[in-house]
């Protein structure tokens, strides 16, 4: 009776997939976060189609928790504008904001879960850490493969499309993200790390 009252509009967790809006970026390596977020949101009954907090958003439930699923529409490098706005509105701490994004240091078909840490050169995460002043976001890094050779332009690489074989691996990673998000929200991050870290 005297426990914490949950209002219908309250949000317990935010799950964010990072990427770039615009048709031309669909299916590119840098939009892996969007691709995985779509799968996770669908799994937990969210339709990510409303515009709010400079993002496409939808709400669902994970293990009894109300979750906001977000795809910032600010372009990757300004992702923090969207994420921090939603965090502030719902008063959600960084520890309850799960980021899903691409990582060039991991091969396609690999993923790595971390409780917190630096941005590792990922500009979307860099902006979120900068604007929030926190680095305690749990994150799911999904491998997109390193540049084919050292002289290859990094921007061109991350904005290149996956091959059909790679897309199958990304689809498997997206399924793994569903399980990882659920474990993190249940407070079983260690279990998620043991199961999925490459």
SEKE-803527 format. One line per field, with one value per residue: residue in three letters; chain; x, y, z of N, C-alpha, C, O in turn. Coordinates in nm, 4 decimals. Layout:
<recs>
rest: c(ALA_...)
kette: c(A_...)
n_px: c(X_...)
n_py: c(Y_...)
n_pz: c(Z_...)
ca_px: c(X_...)
ca_py: c(Y_...)
ca_pz: c(Z_...)
c_px: c(X_...)
c_py: c(Y_...)
c_pz: c(Z_...)
o_px: c(X_...)
o_py: c(Y_...)
o_pz: c(Z_...)
</recs>
This chain:
<recs>
rest: c(UNK_UNK_UNK_UNK_UNK_UNK_UNK_UNK_UNK_UNK_UNK_UNK_UNK_UNK_UNK_UNK_UNK_UNK_UNK_UNK_UNK_UNK_UNK_UNK_UNK_UNK_UNK_UNK_UNK_UNK_UNK_UNK_UNK_UNK_UNK_UNK_UNK_UNK_UNK_UNK_UNK_UNK_UNK_UNK_UNK_UNK_UNK_UNK_UNK_UNK_UNK_UNK_UNK_UNK_UNK_UNK_UNK_UNK_UNK_UNK_UNK_UNK_UNK_UNK_UNK_UNK_UNK_UNK_UNK_UNK_UNK_UNK_UNK_UNK_UNK_UNK_UNK_UNK_UNK_UNK_UNK_UNK_UNK_UNK_UNK_UNK_UNK_UNK_UNK_UNK_UNK_UNK_UNK_UNK_UNK_UNK_UNK_UNK_UNK_UNK_UNK_UNK_UNK_UNK_UNK_UNK_UNK_UNK_UNK_UNK_UNK_UNK_UNK_UNK_UNK_UNK_UNK_UNK_UNK_UNK_UNK_UNK_UNK_UNK_UNK_UNK_UNK_UNK_UNK_UNK_UNK_UNK_UNK_UNK_UNK_UNK_UNK_UNK_UNK_UNK_UNK_UNK_UNK_UNK_UNK_UNK_UNK_UNK_UNK_UNK_UNK_UNK_UNK_UNK_UNK_UNK_UNK_UNK_UNK_UNK_UNK_UNK_UNK_UNK_UNK_UNK_UNK_UNK_UNK_UNK_UNK_UNK_UNK_UNK_UNK_UNK_UNK_UNK_UNK_UNK_UNK_UNK_UNK_UNK_UNK_UNK_UNK_UNK_UNK_UNK_UNK_UNK_UNK_UNK_UNK_UNK_UNK_UNK)
kette: c(A_A_A_A_A_A_A_A_A_A_A_A_A_A_A_A_A_A_A_A_A_A_A_A_A_A_A_A_A_A_A_A_A_A_A_A_A_A_A_A_A_A_A_A_A_A_A_A_A_A_A_A_A_A_A_A_A_A_A_A_A_A_A_A_A_A_A_A_A_A_A_A_A_A_A_A_A_A_A_A_A_A_A_A_A_A_A_A_A_A_A_A_A_A_A_A_A_A_A_A_A_A_A_A_A_A_A_A_A_A_A_A_A_A_A_A_A_A_A_A_A_A_A_A_A_A_A_A_A_A_A_A_A_A_A_A_A_A_A_A_A_A_A_A_A_A_A_A_A_A_A_A_A_A_A_A_A_A_A_A_A_A_A_A_A_A_A_A_A_A_A_A_A_A_A_A_A_A_A_A_A_A_A_A_A_A_A_A_A_A_A_A_A_A_A_A_A_A)
n_px: c(0.0828_0.1927_0.4050_0.6277_0.4579_0.3440_0.2998_0.0887_0.2195_0.4838_0.8268_1.0500_1.2850_1.5017_1.5608_1.7909_1.8540_2.1209_2.1724_2.1379_1.8892_1.6946_1.6494_1.8740_2.0592_1.9659_2.0148_2.2882_2.6180_2.6532_2.3999_2.3309_2.2483_1.9868_1.8672_1.8838_1.7402_1.4824_1.4096_1.4219_1.2284_0.9983_0.9830_0.9111_0.6649_0.6411_0.5650_0.7543_0.6999_0.6145_0.6779_0.8861_1.0845_1.2875_1.3075_1.2132_0.9769_0.8509_0.6490_0.6882_0.6792_0.9060_0.9846_0.7988_0.8617_0.8183_0.9112_1.0789_1.1383_1.3768_1.4720_1.6894_1.6522_1.8334_2.0631_2.3596_2.5879_2.4770_2.3280_2.2985_2.1377_1.8740_1.8574_1.9232_1.7225_1.4930_1.5707_1.5813_1.3143_1.1707_1.3118_1.5015_1.7735_2.1180_2.2085_1.9897_1.9523_1.9852_2.2151_2.2387_2.4598_2.6816_3.0056_3.3282_3.5475_3.4818_3.4143_3.1698_2.8800_2.9599_2.9256_2.9367_2.8861_2.8726_2.8869_2.9387_3.1505_3.4047_3.3544_3.4808_3.5452_3.3116_3.0925_2.8230_2.7794_2.9763_2.8699_2.6390_2.7491_2.8904_2.6868_2.5240_2.6909_2.7565_2.8931_2.7887_2.6176_2.4650_2.5750_2.5308_2.7332_2.7550_2.9128_3.0526_3.2559_3.5996_3.7723_3.8395_4.1056_4.3861_4.4014_4.1491_3.8700_3.7202_3.4616_3.3362_3.3406_3.1773_2.9389_2.8809_2.7037_2.5783_2.6697_2.4661_2.5121_2.6315_2.4158_2.2506_2.3932_2.3788_2.1084_2.0885_2.2384_2.0684_1.8560_1.9882_2.0296_1.7733_1.7452_1.9611_1.8925_1.6670_1.7818_1.9571_1.7739_1.6461_1.8352_2.0459_2.3019_2.5627_2.5166_2.4227_2.6560_2.8302_2.7033_2.6860_2.9128_3.1781)
n_py: c(-0.1206_0.1244_0.1319_0.2172_0.4194_0.3558_0.5450_0.5513_0.6694_0.6528_0.5704_0.3070_0.2083_0.2947_0.2021_0.2375_0.2542_0.3278_0.5304_0.6639_0.8821_0.8973_0.7601_0.6862_0.5858_0.3464_0.0068_0.0305_-0.0095_0.1623_0.1915_-0.0217_-0.0242_0.0811_-0.1227_-0.3441_-0.2455_-0.2267_-0.4970_-0.5717_-0.4030_-0.4929_-0.7529_-0.7036_-0.5892_-0.3236_-0.0474_0.1350_0.4261_0.6813_1.0333_1.1848_1.3512_1.4172_1.1826_0.8595_0.6804_0.4214_0.2323_-0.0405_-0.3485_-0.5013_-0.7718_-0.6859_-0.4188_-0.0845_0.0229_0.2521_0.2611_0.3800_0.5550_0.7758_1.0710_1.2571_1.2421_1.0511_1.1741_1.3592_1.2262_1.2407_1.4632_1.3788_1.1512_1.2465_1.4327_1.2675_1.1145_1.3125_1.3992_1.1736_1.1209_0.9128_0.7206_0.6998_0.4380_0.2894_0.3142_0.1665_0.1239_0.0494_-0.0207_0.0142_-0.1420_-0.1121_-0.2551_-0.5120_-0.8229_-0.8875_-1.0454_-1.0798_-0.9757_-0.7456_-0.6889_-0.4304_-0.2875_-0.0189_0.2587_0.4077_0.6012_0.4821_0.5798_0.5864_0.8007_0.8684_0.7635_0.9046_1.1664_1.1309_1.0685_1.3050_1.5061_1.4138_1.3836_1.1463_0.8110_0.5707_0.4054_0.1022_-0.0993_-0.2439_-0.3650_-0.4103_-0.5980_-0.4703_-0.5180_-0.4574_-0.1992_-0.2808_-0.2419_-0.0551_0.2025_0.2577_0.4719_0.5701_0.6782_0.6167_0.3413_0.2793_0.3704_0.2011_-0.0724_-0.3806_-0.7137_-0.9804_-1.2160_-1.1155_-0.9721_-1.1754_-1.2625_-1.0308_-1.0271_-1.2451_-1.1402_-0.9345_-1.0799_-1.1875_-0.9514_-0.9012_-1.0953_-1.0172_-0.7547_-0.8119_-0.9650_-0.7733_-0.5835_-0.7393_-0.7381_-0.9045_-0.8676_-0.9715_-1.2360_-1.1991_-1.0956_-1.3126_-1.4947_-1.3779_-1.2195_-1.1794)
n_pz: c(0.0000_0.0841_-0.0791_-0.3550_-0.5708_-0.8930_-1.1707_-1.4600_-1.6788_-1.6194_-1.6785_-1.6595_-1.7711_-2.0447_-2.3733_-2.6231_-2.9642_-3.1769_-3.4665_-3.8018_-3.9365_-4.2440_-4.5657_-4.7179_-4.5420_-4.4516_-4.3693_-4.3552_-4.2056_-3.9880_-3.8960_-3.7445_-3.4772_-3.4934_-3.6443_-3.4729_-3.2535_-3.3583_-3.3740_-3.1039_-2.9887_-3.1188_-3.0193_-2.7542_-2.7707_-2.8599_-3.0682_-3.2612_-3.3558_-3.3011_-3.2831_-3.0600_-2.8171_-3.0018_-3.1448_-3.2840_-3.1104_-2.8910_-2.6617_-2.4368_-2.2447_-2.0270_-1.8386_-1.6443_-1.6234_-1.7356_-2.0473_-2.2558_-2.5928_-2.8176_-3.1159_-3.1953_-3.3942_-3.4599_-3.6031_-3.5845_-3.4498_-3.2770_-3.0909_-2.8143_-2.7598_-2.7947_-2.6256_-2.3661_-2.3264_-2.3038_-2.0810_-1.8816_-1.8769_-1.7863_-1.5626_-1.5523_-1.4496_-1.5659_-1.5428_-1.6052_-1.8709_-2.1670_-2.4208_-2.7654_-3.0187_-3.3078_-3.3540_-3.4630_-3.3884_-3.3449_-3.5028_-3.7608_-3.6449_-3.3898_-3.0480_-2.7690_-2.4301_-2.1931_-1.8652_-1.8239_-1.9244_-2.1429_-2.4480_-2.6589_-2.9109_-3.0535_-3.1989_-3.1432_-2.8873_-2.7561_-2.7631_-2.6094_-2.3576_-2.3143_-2.3040_-2.0984_-1.8882_-1.7744_-1.7653_-1.7201_-1.8586_-1.9411_-2.2091_-2.5361_-2.7657_-3.1065_-3.3459_-3.6488_-3.8107_-3.9032_-4.0951_-4.4394_-4.5232_-4.3894_-4.5096_-4.5912_-4.6031_-4.3021_-4.2567_-4.4973_-4.4764_-4.2449_-4.3396_-4.5395_-4.6982_-4.5604_-4.6640_-4.8022_-4.6614_-4.4305_-4.3275_-4.2370_-4.0154_-3.8611_-3.8100_-3.6383_-3.4276_-3.3527_-3.2503_-3.0309_-2.8912_-2.7951_-2.5928_-2.4325_-2.3518_-2.1975_-1.9893_-1.8749_-1.7805_-1.5944_-1.4027_-1.4385_-1.5578_-1.5570_-1.6286_-1.8868_-2.0054_-1.9768_-2.1413_-2.3973_-2.4643_-2.6882)
ca_px: c(0.0000_0.2763_0.5210_0.6461_0.3424_0.3840_0.1996_0.0817_0.3110_0.6231_0.9153_1.1535_1.4071_1.5030_1.6502_1.8194_1.9335_2.1824_2.1821_2.1078_1.7646_1.7057_1.6481_2.0054_2.1394_1.9059_2.0948_2.4327_2.6810_2.6346_2.2610_2.3102_2.1705_1.8463_1.8209_1.8668_1.6339_1.3541_1.3836_1.3979_1.0994_0.8938_0.9767_0.8465_0.5336_0.6439_0.5600_0.8387_0.6527_0.5738_0.7884_0.8957_1.2244_1.3735_1.3262_1.0989_0.9664_0.7393_0.6571_0.6606_0.7041_1.0078_0.9912_0.7157_0.9081_0.7749_1.0328_1.0697_1.2329_1.4079_1.5647_1.7110_1.6481_1.9209_2.1879_2.4431_2.6793_2.4010_2.2345_2.2788_2.0276_1.7498_1.8621_1.9228_1.5885_1.4033_1.6171_1.5411_1.1685_1.1233_1.4021_1.5606_1.9187_2.1999_2.2198_1.8678_1.9447_2.0653_2.2513_2.2750_2.5272_2.7808_3.1441_3.4179_3.6548_3.4285_3.3726_3.0262_2.8396_3.0083_2.8753_2.9995_2.8039_2.9493_2.8038_2.9699_3.2825_3.4271_3.2810_3.5544_3.5505_3.1795_3.0521_2.6921_2.7994_3.0565_2.7788_2.5507_2.8302_2.9237_2.5701_2.4652_2.7915_2.7647_2.9414_2.7425_2.5134_2.4914_2.5742_2.5432_2.8089_2.7343_3.0239_3.0255_3.3787_3.6942_3.7948_3.9067_4.2502_4.4091_4.3813_4.0070_3.8078_3.6341_3.3228_3.2843_3.3216_3.0608_2.8180_2.8638_2.5958_2.6161_2.6421_2.3509_2.5592_2.6496_2.2834_2.2010_2.4622_2.3231_1.9760_2.1138_2.2809_1.9486_1.7842_2.0655_2.0040_1.6459_1.7742_2.0535_1.8150_1.5824_1.8679_2.0062_1.6614_1.6212_1.9465_2.1369_2.3983_2.6744_2.4697_2.4203_2.7944_2.8847_2.6387_2.6976_3.0370_3.2652)
ca_py: c(0.0000_0.2435_0.1153_0.3170_0.4217_0.3672_0.6125_0.4876_0.7291_0.6438_0.4836_0.2509_0.1901_0.3420_0.1251_0.3254_0.2069_0.4436_0.5247_0.7874_0.8790_0.9105_0.6346_0.6476_0.5184_0.2175_-0.1107_0.0551_-0.0588_0.2588_0.1838_-0.1505_0.0016_0.0923_-0.2543_-0.4283_-0.1864_-0.2662_-0.6360_-0.5746_-0.3379_-0.5840_-0.8658_-0.6627_-0.5302_-0.1789_0.0010_0.2552_0.5074_0.8161_1.1292_1.2485_1.3619_1.4148_1.0397_0.7702_0.6091_0.3317_0.1800_-0.1829_-0.3973_-0.6060_-0.8233_-0.6022_-0.2796_-0.0031_0.0574_0.3390_0.2244_0.5040_0.5657_0.9202_1.1192_1.3753_1.1950_0.9805_1.2554_1.4394_1.1346_1.2827_1.5601_1.3022_1.0603_1.3237_1.4920_1.1634_1.0828_1.4211_1.4028_1.0611_1.1066_0.7790_0.7300_0.6432_0.2929_0.2284_0.3490_0.0662_0.1697_-0.0539_0.0517_-0.0578_-0.1374_-0.1568_-0.3402_-0.6482_-0.8810_-0.9071_-1.1705_-1.0773_-0.8638_-0.7311_-0.6138_-0.3647_-0.2133_0.1242_0.2754_0.5211_0.5939_0.3964_0.6378_0.5868_0.9406_0.8792_0.7386_1.0185_1.2789_1.0981_1.0829_1.4468_1.5865_1.3644_1.3874_1.0120_0.7048_0.4483_0.3434_-0.0334_-0.0922_-0.3644_-0.3287_-0.5119_-0.5901_-0.4426_-0.5494_-0.3458_-0.1550_-0.3835_-0.2161_0.0640_0.3286_0.2722_0.5842_0.5171_0.7204_0.5370_0.2045_0.2644_0.4011_0.0995_-0.1692_-0.5185_-0.8159_-1.0616_-1.3095_-1.0379_-0.9372_-1.2915_-1.2582_-0.9169_-1.0691_-1.3287_-1.0484_-0.8628_-1.1739_-1.1921_-0.8248_-0.9168_-1.1692_-0.9376_-0.6449_-0.8697_-1.0020_-0.6510_-0.5242_-0.8275_-0.7261_-1.0169_-0.8230_-1.0672_-1.3525_-1.1553_-1.0849_-1.4494_-1.5659_-1.3173_-1.1508_-1.2528)
ca_pz: c(0.0000_0.0946_-0.1670_-0.4604_-0.6619_-1.0341_-1.2525_-1.5917_-1.7767_-1.5760_-1.7561_-1.5722_-1.8497_-2.1831_-2.4606_-2.7366_-3.0774_-3.2418_-3.6116_-3.8753_-4.0124_-4.3907_-4.6417_-4.7720_-4.4391_-4.4160_-4.4017_-4.3465_-4.0819_-3.8792_-3.8501_-3.6770_-3.3552_-3.5345_-3.6889_-3.3539_-3.1722_-3.4193_-3.3359_-2.9590_-2.9631_-3.1676_-2.9249_-2.6296_-2.7962_-2.8828_-3.2054_-3.2552_-3.4682_-3.2592_-3.2727_-2.9283_-2.7732_-3.1222_-3.1743_-3.3013_-2.9833_-2.8631_-2.5255_-2.4179_-2.1087_-2.0147_-1.7013_-1.5577_-1.6261_-1.8494_-2.1221_-2.3736_-2.6982_-2.8893_-3.2290_-3.2132_-3.5321_-3.4584_-3.6639_-3.4876_-3.3690_-3.1807_-3.0236_-2.6755_-2.7486_-2.7803_-2.5103_-2.2409_-2.3138_-2.2512_-1.9452_-1.7918_-1.8658_-1.7046_-1.4470_-1.5590_-1.4316_-1.6740_-1.5233_-1.6607_-2.0133_-2.2384_-2.5548_-2.8632_-3.1274_-3.3882_-3.3059_-3.5711_-3.3365_-3.3361_-3.6307_-3.7807_-3.5803_-3.2512_-2.9684_-2.6381_-2.3358_-2.0870_-1.7689_-1.8353_-1.9835_-2.2324_-2.5748_-2.7522_-3.0446_-3.1187_-3.1825_-3.0802_-2.7438_-2.7088_-2.7434_-2.4962_-2.2355_-2.2999_-2.2653_-1.9731_-1.7826_-1.7155_-1.8545_-1.6543_-1.9396_-1.9913_-2.3561_-2.6171_-2.8861_-3.2098_-3.4407_-3.7910_-3.8838_-3.9195_-4.2331_-4.5198_-4.5134_-4.3065_-4.5813_-4.6261_-4.5310_-4.1962_-4.2799_-4.6095_-4.4287_-4.1561_-4.4157_-4.6454_-4.6717_-4.5298_-4.7648_-4.7613_-4.5579_-4.3073_-4.2744_-4.1612_-3.8858_-3.7866_-3.7635_-3.5196_-3.3209_-3.3088_-3.1622_-2.9063_-2.8211_-2.7237_-2.4691_-2.3504_-2.2912_-2.0927_-1.8768_-1.8109_-1.7063_-1.4790_-1.3086_-1.4614_-1.6589_-1.5607_-1.7041_-2.0272_-2.0485_-1.9881_-2.2518_-2.5300_-2.4965_-2.7807)
c_px: c(0.0863_0.4028_0.5268_0.5291_0.3933_0.2712_0.2032_0.1849_0.4583_0.6998_1.0266_1.2887_1.3896_1.6021_1.6658_1.9013_1.9897_2.1950_2.1559_1.9719_1.7954_1.7203_1.7877_2.0931_2.0833_1.9967_2.2444_2.4863_2.6532_2.4919_2.2283_2.2263_2.0219_1.7893_1.7939_1.7525_1.4971_1.3137_1.3482_1.2597_0.9832_0.8730_0.8985_0.7226_0.5289_0.6413_0.6334_0.8055_0.6033_0.6963_0.7811_1.0427_1.3216_1.4013_1.1980_1.0928_0.8446_0.7580_0.6199_0.6918_0.8062_1.0162_0.9160_0.7559_0.8580_0.9008_0.9994_1.1781_1.2515_1.5016_1.5847_1.7162_1.7380_2.0470_2.2810_2.5186_2.6097_2.3012_2.2019_2.1645_1.8958_1.7485_1.8502_1.7865_1.4901_1.4414_1.5673_1.3897_1.1186_1.2063_1.4586_1.7121_1.9941_2.2079_2.0995_1.8468_2.0406_2.0890_2.2895_2.3363_2.6333_2.9215_3.2353_3.5299_3.6106_3.3887_3.2206_2.9879_2.8901_2.9408_2.9425_2.9120_2.8950_2.8527_2.8181_3.1028_3.2915_3.3497_3.3518_3.5571_3.4170_3.1146_2.9154_2.7034_2.8780_2.9666_2.6845_2.6254_2.8588_2.8047_2.5078_2.5619_2.8098_2.8236_2.8950_2.6244_2.5518_2.4867_2.5934_2.6089_2.7985_2.8398_2.9804_3.1504_3.4697_3.7109_3.8709_4.0583_4.2702_4.3805_4.2351_3.9458_3.7050_3.4875_3.2600_3.2548_3.1943_2.9299_2.7977_2.7568_2.6544_2.5911_2.5236_2.3909_2.5770_2.5153_2.2223_2.2641_2.4069_2.1847_1.9888_2.1543_2.1604_1.8642_1.8552_2.0442_1.8741_1.6693_1.8621_1.9800_1.7305_1.6651_1.9177_1.8956_1.6249_1.7305_2.0478_2.2383_2.5161_2.6384_2.4690_2.5623_2.8569_2.8291_2.6768_2.8310_3.1305_3.4096)
c_py: c(0.1256_0.2329_0.2258_0.3090_0.4396_0.4327_0.5519_0.5405_0.7129_0.5440_0.4369_0.2412_0.2549_0.2544_0.2050_0.2522_0.3276_0.4222_0.6611_0.7753_0.8948_0.7745_0.5892_0.5741_0.3813_0.1022_-0.0888_0.0070_0.0332_0.2561_0.0507_-0.1334_0.0120_-0.0459_-0.3465_-0.3776_-0.2262_-0.4066_-0.6452_-0.5166_-0.4289_-0.7000_-0.8301_-0.5754_-0.3805_-0.1480_0.1348_0.3455_0.6463_0.9065_1.1992_1.2495_1.3503_1.2720_0.9771_0.6863_0.5167_0.2760_0.0325_-0.2219_-0.5108_-0.6466_-0.7325_-0.4562_-0.2092_0.0500_0.1468_0.2958_0.3456_0.4832_0.7155_0.9578_1.2420_1.3563_1.1504_1.0741_1.3433_1.3550_1.1782_1.3803_1.4882_1.2225_1.1375_1.3899_1.3910_1.1255_1.1866_1.4229_1.2948_1.0384_0.9632_0.7913_0.6610_0.4914_0.2167_0.2657_0.2575_0.1145_0.0505_0.0170_-0.0351_-0.0405_-0.1956_-0.2470_-0.4862_-0.6967_-0.8866_-1.0429_-1.1824_-0.9608_-0.8617_-0.6412_-0.5569_-0.2915_-0.0626_0.1361_0.3950_0.5002_0.5076_0.4473_0.6390_0.7234_0.9602_0.8633_0.8542_1.1378_1.2551_1.1159_1.2309_1.5267_1.5411_1.3780_1.2523_0.9139_0.5682_0.3845_0.1980_-0.0272_-0.2292_-0.3222_-0.4437_-0.4933_-0.5625_-0.4691_-0.4293_-0.3134_-0.2619_-0.3662_-0.0804_0.1971_0.3551_0.3838_0.5308_0.5530_0.6382_0.3941_0.1912_0.2956_0.3058_-0.0006_-0.3059_-0.6079_-0.8997_-1.1621_-1.2379_-1.0032_-1.0520_-1.2948_-1.1454_-0.9523_-1.1572_-1.2413_-0.9719_-0.9509_-1.1836_-1.0662_-0.8328_-0.9854_-1.0879_-0.8245_-0.6988_-0.9057_-0.8781_-0.5884_-0.6094_-0.8155_-0.8374_-0.9838_-0.9202_-1.1894_-1.3197_-1.1487_-1.2229_-1.5215_-1.5097_-1.2510_-1.2374_-1.2453)
c_pz: c(0.0000_0.0096_-0.2716_-0.5581_-0.8040_-1.1111_-1.3927_-1.6909_-1.7376_-1.6619_-1.6635_-1.6424_-1.9871_-2.2593_-2.5897_-2.8420_-3.1497_-3.3919_-3.6725_-3.9437_-4.1619_-4.4556_-4.6817_-4.6706_-4.4005_-4.4585_-4.4001_-4.2109_-3.9628_-3.8238_-3.7831_-3.5500_-3.3846_-3.5673_-3.5698_-3.2659_-3.2269_-3.3740_-3.1870_-2.9266_-3.0036_-3.0706_-2.7988_-2.6519_-2.8191_-3.0321_-3.2083_-3.3737_-3.4295_-3.2516_-3.1372_-2.8895_-2.8920_-3.1683_-3.2238_-3.1750_-2.9814_-2.7238_-2.5219_-2.2742_-2.1131_-1.8676_-1.6034_-1.5514_-1.7518_-1.9187_-2.2406_-2.4717_-2.7889_-3.0067_-3.2536_-3.3615_-3.5505_-3.5425_-3.5521_-3.3932_-3.2652_-3.1017_-2.8807_-2.6574_-2.7222_-2.6504_-2.3786_-2.2184_-2.2538_-2.1076_-1.8449_-1.7701_-1.7705_-1.5791_-1.4387_-1.5443_-1.5458_-1.6648_-1.5802_-1.8075_-2.0890_-2.3817_-2.6423_-2.9832_-3.1939_-3.3317_-3.4142_-3.5203_-3.3230_-3.4755_-3.6392_-3.7225_-3.4378_-3.1785_-2.8329_-2.5507_-2.2276_-1.9939_-1.7869_-1.9066_-2.0756_-2.3619_-2.6782_-2.8950_-3.1176_-3.0923_-3.1181_-2.9293_-2.6818_-2.6755_-2.6252_-2.3638_-2.2082_-2.2454_-2.1334_-1.8554_-1.7145_-1.8173_-1.8037_-1.7283_-1.9701_-2.1444_-2.4188_-2.7481_-2.9866_-3.3186_-3.5836_-3.8756_-3.8996_-4.0682_-4.3105_-4.5248_-4.4474_-4.3771_-4.6166_-4.5419_-4.4300_-4.2192_-4.3918_-4.5639_-4.3449_-4.2292_-4.5335_-4.6019_-4.6359_-4.6513_-4.7149_-4.6524_-4.4241_-4.2444_-4.1957_-4.0224_-3.7984_-3.7325_-3.6387_-3.4013_-3.2641_-3.2167_-3.0266_-2.8226_-2.7406_-2.5891_-2.3757_-2.2785_-2.1755_-1.9691_-1.8011_-1.7256_-1.5845_-1.3729_-1.3226_-1.5714_-1.6710_-1.6450_-1.8535_-2.0841_-2.0701_-2.1115_-2.3884_-2.5637_-2.5802_-2.7335)
o_px: c(0.0590_0.4954_0.4423_0.5047_0.4751_0.1597_0.3080_0.2326_0.5473_0.6438_1.0903_1.3933_1.2783_1.7151_1.5677_2.0059_1.9156_2.2241_2.1524_1.9412_1.9120_1.7924_1.8177_2.1898_2.1467_2.0486_2.3206_2.4110_2.6323_2.4657_2.1114_2.1429_1.9398_1.6794_1.6937_1.6768_1.4059_1.1979_1.2561_1.1842_0.8835_0.7598_0.8282_0.6815_0.4249_0.7075_0.5802_0.8722_0.5554_0.8056_0.6818_1.1171_1.4241_1.5072_1.0892_1.1931_0.7501_0.8699_0.5315_0.7268_0.7940_1.0510_0.9639_0.6919_0.8557_0.9855_0.9051_1.2963_1.1539_1.5969_1.5054_1.7756_1.7206_2.1293_2.2804_2.5145_2.6750_2.2014_2.0912_2.1003_1.8162_1.6513_1.7751_1.7409_1.4130_1.3540_1.5178_1.3427_1.0346_1.1769_1.4622_1.7741_1.9393_2.2135_2.1059_1.7371_2.1625_1.9940_2.3631_2.2735_2.6698_2.9531_3.2223_3.6001_3.6921_3.3358_3.1517_3.0549_2.8662_2.9039_2.9978_2.8701_2.9832_2.7498_2.7225_3.1620_3.1979_3.2878_3.2897_3.5697_3.4087_3.0854_2.8941_2.6444_2.8502_2.9845_2.6539_2.5709_2.8524_2.8200_2.4454_2.5209_2.8717_2.8071_2.9521_2.5412_2.6615_2.4032_2.6608_2.5487_2.8293_2.8533_2.8851_3.1508_3.4242_3.6692_3.9582_4.1317_4.1789_4.3401_4.2013_3.9681_3.6143_3.3993_3.1449_3.1568_3.1124_2.8227_2.7093_2.7242_2.7652_2.5019_2.4859_2.3124_2.5428_2.5017_2.1502_2.1974_2.3902_2.1486_1.9098_2.1108_2.1518_1.8080_1.7910_2.0411_1.8655_1.6202_1.8415_2.0018_1.7239_1.6227_1.9205_1.9200_1.5782_1.7201_2.1265_2.2579_2.5635_2.7199_2.5093_2.5863_2.9269_2.8992_2.6973_2.8595_3.1579_3.4986)
o_py: c(0.2210_0.3129_0.3152_0.2053_0.5274_0.3807_0.5066_0.4664_0.7537_0.4461_0.5182_0.2630_0.2679_0.2350_0.2363_0.1949_0.4206_0.3121_0.7619_0.6715_0.9044_0.6869_0.4698_0.5078_0.3080_0.1007_-0.1775_-0.0139_-0.0134_0.3118_0.0154_-0.2184_-0.0416_-0.0814_-0.4179_-0.4571_-0.2563_-0.4312_-0.7174_-0.5734_-0.4402_-0.7400_-0.9142_-0.4989_-0.3174_-0.2146_0.2361_0.3425_0.7211_0.8611_1.2643_1.1583_1.2827_1.2442_1.0326_0.6266_0.5323_0.2725_-0.0128_-0.1370_-0.6039_-0.5651_-0.7058_-0.3773_-0.2673_0.1137_0.1212_0.2942_0.4069_0.4056_0.7767_0.8873_1.3200_1.4474_1.2047_1.0565_1.3964_1.4068_1.1553_1.3818_1.5307_1.2258_1.0974_1.4017_1.4247_1.1067_1.1524_1.4453_1.3210_0.9496_0.9022_0.8660_0.5741_0.4232_0.0955_0.2505_0.2698_0.1426_-0.0382_0.1044_-0.1417_0.0612_-0.3120_-0.3089_-0.5736_-0.6200_-0.8900_-1.1431_-1.2834_-0.8606_-0.9618_-0.5330_-0.6260_-0.2399_0.0125_0.0354_0.4742_0.3959_0.4642_0.3693_0.6868_0.7576_1.0579_0.9398_0.8964_1.2025_1.3476_1.1721_1.2764_1.6053_1.6212_1.3833_1.2444_0.9302_0.4646_0.3174_0.1735_0.0429_-0.3168_-0.2532_-0.5587_-0.3851_-0.6221_-0.4458_-0.3153_-0.3900_-0.3276_-0.4649_0.0022_0.2938_0.4627_0.3889_0.4561_0.4685_0.5955_0.3333_0.1028_0.2527_0.3263_-0.0113_-0.3406_-0.5807_-0.8904_-1.1900_-1.2912_-1.0046_-1.0293_-1.3260_-1.1617_-0.9119_-1.1453_-1.2644_-0.9478_-0.9034_-1.1875_-1.0720_-0.7779_-0.9405_-1.0885_-0.8009_-0.6378_-0.8796_-0.8775_-0.5456_-0.5570_-0.8753_-0.8628_-1.0611_-0.9479_-1.2391_-1.4015_-1.1909_-1.2462_-1.5989_-1.5849_-1.2283_-1.3527_-1.3009)
o_pz: c(-0.0729_0.0233_-0.2754_-0.6198_-0.8317_-1.1155_-1.4387_-1.7768_-1.8122_-1.7113_-1.5966_-1.5813_-2.0381_-2.2144_-2.6571_-2.8116_-3.1812_-3.4386_-3.6020_-4.0024_-4.2002_-4.4079_-4.6803_-4.7083_-4.3246_-4.5701_-4.4387_-4.1158_-3.8508_-3.7172_-3.7672_-3.5188_-3.3102_-3.5248_-3.5668_-3.2101_-3.1499_-3.3402_-3.1488_-2.8477_-2.9323_-3.0433_-2.7426_-2.5646_-2.8001_-3.1117_-3.1629_-3.4771_-3.5148_-3.2177_-3.1047_-2.9253_-2.8834_-3.2245_-3.2085_-3.1359_-3.0587_-2.6725_-2.5946_-2.1922_-2.1927_-1.7822_-1.4932_-1.4820_-1.8603_-1.8560_-2.3155_-2.4374_-2.8322_-2.9998_-3.3252_-3.4431_-3.6441_-3.5510_-3.4416_-3.2714_-3.1754_-3.0515_-2.8320_-2.5524_-2.6384_-2.5750_-2.2897_-2.1047_-2.1639_-2.0228_-1.7375_-1.6586_-1.6844_-1.4991_-1.3318_-1.6199_-1.6136_-1.7671_-1.6009_-1.8612_-2.0764_-2.4549_-2.5993_-3.0429_-3.1443_-3.2699_-3.4523_-3.6002_-3.2932_-3.5560_-3.5372_-3.7475_-3.3715_-3.2398_-2.7874_-2.5917_-2.1767_-2.0377_-1.7678_-1.9453_-2.0856_-2.3829_-2.7752_-2.9893_-3.2307_-2.9778_-3.0463_-2.8531_-2.5695_-2.5723_-2.5500_-2.2688_-2.0940_-2.1520_-2.0639_-1.7394_-1.6084_-1.9382_-1.8380_-1.6670_-2.0205_-2.2015_-2.3648_-2.8303_-2.9553_-3.3756_-3.6338_-3.9965_-3.9083_-4.1551_-4.2539_-4.5300_-4.4495_-4.3125_-4.6661_-4.4209_-4.4667_-4.2033_-4.3819_-4.6069_-4.3701_-4.1864_-4.6167_-4.4836_-4.6766_-4.7317_-4.5981_-4.5618_-4.3185_-4.1221_-4.0985_-3.9238_-3.6775_-3.6220_-3.5451_-3.2885_-3.1436_-3.1180_-2.9217_-2.6997_-2.6307_-2.4855_-2.2543_-2.1597_-2.0688_-1.8566_-1.6780_-1.6127_-1.4834_-1.2658_-1.2314_-1.6652_-1.7812_-1.7227_-1.9362_-2.1972_-2.1686_-2.1767_-2.4837_-2.6813_-2.5470_-2.7979)
</recs>
